[in-house]
Structure formats: C-alpha cells, structure tokens
Amino acid sequence: MQTNWTSNHFFHLDKLLLLGILSLSVIGLVVLYSAGNQDWDLIIRQIIRLLMGFVVMFVLAQIRPQQVMAWTPWLYLVGLLLLILVLIIGEISKGSQRWLNLGLFRFQPSEMMKLVVPMMVTRYVTGKSLPPSYGRVIIAILITIIPVALVIKQPDLGTALLIGSSGMFVLFLAGLSWQLIFGVLALSSLCAPVMWFFMHDYQRQRIITFLNPEQDPLGTGYHIIQSEIAIGSGGLYGKGWLNGTQSHLEFLPERHTDFIFAVYSEELGLLGILLLLGIYLFIISRGLYIAMQAQSTAARLLAGSLTLAFFVYIVINMGMVTGLLPVVGLPLPLISYGGTSLVTLMAGFGLIMAVHTHRRFLSG
C-alpha cells in the first residue's frame, strides 16, 4: 500500500472532510452536555464511541477501494444471514427486534447494511456497461429490497429507508432513465394504500399523528408538539446554551437522541441552525466533489451514493423533528447520542476518503 503525501491528504485522510466531521463532533458534544442535563458519564460514553468511529474511519481510509469491493459479495451474504438471525434470536427492546447480543456488546446488523447494500449494487451494475439494462436494474432492485424487507420486519422503518435510498442512489447515478424513475415512483404511489394494511398499529398511528398532531396533544401528538414549541421558541439568537426551558424542564422526550435538534434550535436559535446546516452542506459538497473526481465508475457511484444517503439522513431527522415528516426514529448525524449508527457513519466517511486518496491507483 502506498501513501499519498499531498497537501490535502495525511495517511489517506481527506483534511477538508475531516475538518467538517470534527466540527460536527465538537458541536454534538456541546449540545449533548446540555441535552443530557450536564451528565459527564453520558459525554464520556459518547467520546469513547466517537474515538471508535474515528479509528474505523482511519482504518477503512487506508484500504484501497478495489480491495473493499472485492469483499462485498461476502459481506452482503453475511449481512443477510445476520438479519435473518436477528429475526430468530435477536434481542427485543421497546417492541423492536434489531440486535444480536454478543455478550460484551449488542450488534445491529441493519447498520452494516447501510454500507454494504450500496457497495453491492455498485459492484453489480458496474459489472457491465452503463446505463444498466432493465433486467440488471430489476436484479439491482432485488439486491436492495431483500435486506430492506428484513429490516422492515424487525421493525425499523427509518433504517430501512436509508438502506433503500442508498441502493436507489447508485442506480440513479448509474444513469437510470427518468422514465423508469418516474415509473417506479408512480408504482410506489399506487402501492401506498396497500402498504397501509401491512403496517404495524404504531406505524399507522405515527402517520395519523403526523397529519394532525393536535388530535391527541397530551398523548401521541405530545412529542412533536413539544419539539415544535422548542424550535419556535429559540427565535433568532436562541435562549443560550444550557438555558433551554423545553428540554431542561423535562417537556421534551428523547432530547439527547432523535430529538436533539429541537434542543439545539431552542438554545442557539436560527443563527445556530444556519451554522449547523452550513457545516452539513460543506461535508455533502466535499463528498460530491470527491465522487466527481473519482477515476473509476465504481468509485464515483460508491462515493456519490454514500454522500447522498448522508443527505437523506439529515433531511429525515430534521423533517421529523420539525413536523414535516412522520417520526421514524433516526438520530441526527454526528450530533445525537448513539453508538452503532455513529460508527457506521464514520465507516462511510472512511470509504469516501479512500476513494479520493487512492484515486491515482484506480483503473479508469
């Protein structure tokens, strides 16, 4: 393995992308300190998870993308087997069966599939000339849908959405025709009423609450109403760090995990939101730039799909916290308290960095 010692690369780490990730990590710890009622144990656990994430990112950035892609079919098969194993002997928590108990820690195989599915679809569609034929598109969709169906069965709709979108982004970037894209969207719209009958009761309730949260303001609508109050009360400048009333007076549930954006908005206001969006935009722009600079089609599709999946991650979290989308239970990337999803995100950034810093070694 060679090392590319240019002004922008240090041990195959892209400095600009690393700067954006570090900025978000610091902001996340500062907001978490407030959202977690100044609990240092919470902060220390999050720092340990961040360090684990940075180690994973560093290791993956050192590996040539061709080598990672060669492992992809095996990773995909192992991922499917683990998802099936979760449905058989997985640990149940809060009504969901998502984890395998490995003794020292719990492992969530669906998180692994956020990376493996776009890698597998990329490997498959780039096996022949692009754009892919209709037959290859159907097989690529099956590659995506099978793990998505297993994750929905757990049930975990938020993670299933991210896995599905990452696979579809690969097809989109591979030159899928607009006629086929609109056809799939139209077919999905027609299937929506049918999907309603296959949903769990709590999933139907989330959609009803999304459409009219005031219908049950002290029950199912309480969460989203309190979140909107917190965001709106922040105003232009916010109430100040550690001074958020909605969070510190225990009005806002899940304030240090999925709904931490409401705490951030209440305490730092619109200016703080613009700063956060600016950093996210910087990271997404850098990821797309890396994708455009990639010197192989597979590398371009992989970096582009992972970056767009990161964008969807942000949109879904902010959309559900602000009441623009139904609540599906996704953390805010690099800000919310969490372990597995954080490490998965960092692994994705490691792959994107590897695409950029190893690009001179890729075949055209």
Buried (B, 14 or more C-beta within 10 A) or exposed (E): EEEBEEEEBBEBBBEBBBBBBEBBBEBBBBBBBBBBEEEEEBBEBBEEBBEBBBEBBBEBBBBBBBEBBEBBBEBBEBBBEBBEEBEEEBBEEEEEBBBBEEEEEBBBBBBBBBBBBBBBBBBBBBEEEBBBEEEBBEBBBEBBBBBBEBBBBBBBBBBBBBBBBBBBBBBBBBEBEEEBEEEBEEEEEEEEEEEEEEBEEEBEBBEBBBEEBEEBEEEBBBBBBBBBBBBEBBEEEBBEBBEBBBBBEEBBEBBBBBBBBBBBBBBBBBEBBEBBEEBBEBBBEBBBBBBEEBBBBBBBBBBBBBBBBBBBBBBBBBBBBBBEBBBBBBBBBBBBBBBBBBBBBBBBBBBBBBBBBBBEBBEE
